[in-house]
Amino acid sequence: MEKLKNSTLLKILCYILIPILVAILCFSIYHLSFLNEYGDTKSGTKYIQSEQFANEYFYFIVDRLRRL
């Protein structure tokens, strides 16, 4: 058990995986909030599948990252 606590490989793996998992979680939360704010559920077309949605979502994420 002591070997696992002192393993540099596990420490490096955790230092890499934890930020990636946190980033995925943050992007998922932003995605859901963006859909709630800008989602077009009244019309017959699916706004989520359009190119305009992809562009607006990209700029939304970039804007949020610049504010950090």
N, C-alpha and C positions, 0 to 999 in steps of 0.2 A: 504494500500500500504506500510506503514511503517513496518507492521509485516513481509511482504515478504522480505524487505531489511535486516531485522535483524534476519531472520530465520536461525538457525544453521543447520537445516536439508538441506535446499537448498544450503547452503555454502558447506557442506560436500559432497553433491551430485555433485556439480560443481567441487570441487577439485578432485573427483574421475573420473568423466566423461570426463573432458577436457583432461587430460593426455592420457586417453585411446583413445579418438578420434584422438589426435595428433599422437599417436603411430600407429594407423591403417592407417592414412594418409601417414606417413613416410614409413611404410612397403609396402604400395601400390605403392608409387613412386619407391622404391628400386626394387620391383617386375617388374614393367614396364621397368626400365632401365636394369635389368638383362635379361629380355626377348629380348630386343633390341640388347644387346651385345652378348648373347649366344644362342639365339633362332635358331633352325635349320629349316628354312622354305623351303629349296631347296629339301630335300629328301622326300620320300613318308611317312616315319614314323613320328609320332607325338612325338617330343622330349620332349614336355611339360609333357606328361603322363608317362614318364619313371622314373624308380627308380633313375637313375643317375642324372636326373634333380633335383629331390628332395634332394639328398645328396649335390649336388653342390650349390643349393639355400640355404640350411641350413648353409653350411660353409661360403657362401658369407655374409649372415646376421650376423653370429657370428663374422666374420672378421670386418665388418663395426661397430658392437657394441664395439669391442675391441679398435677400433681407436678413439672412442668418449672419 
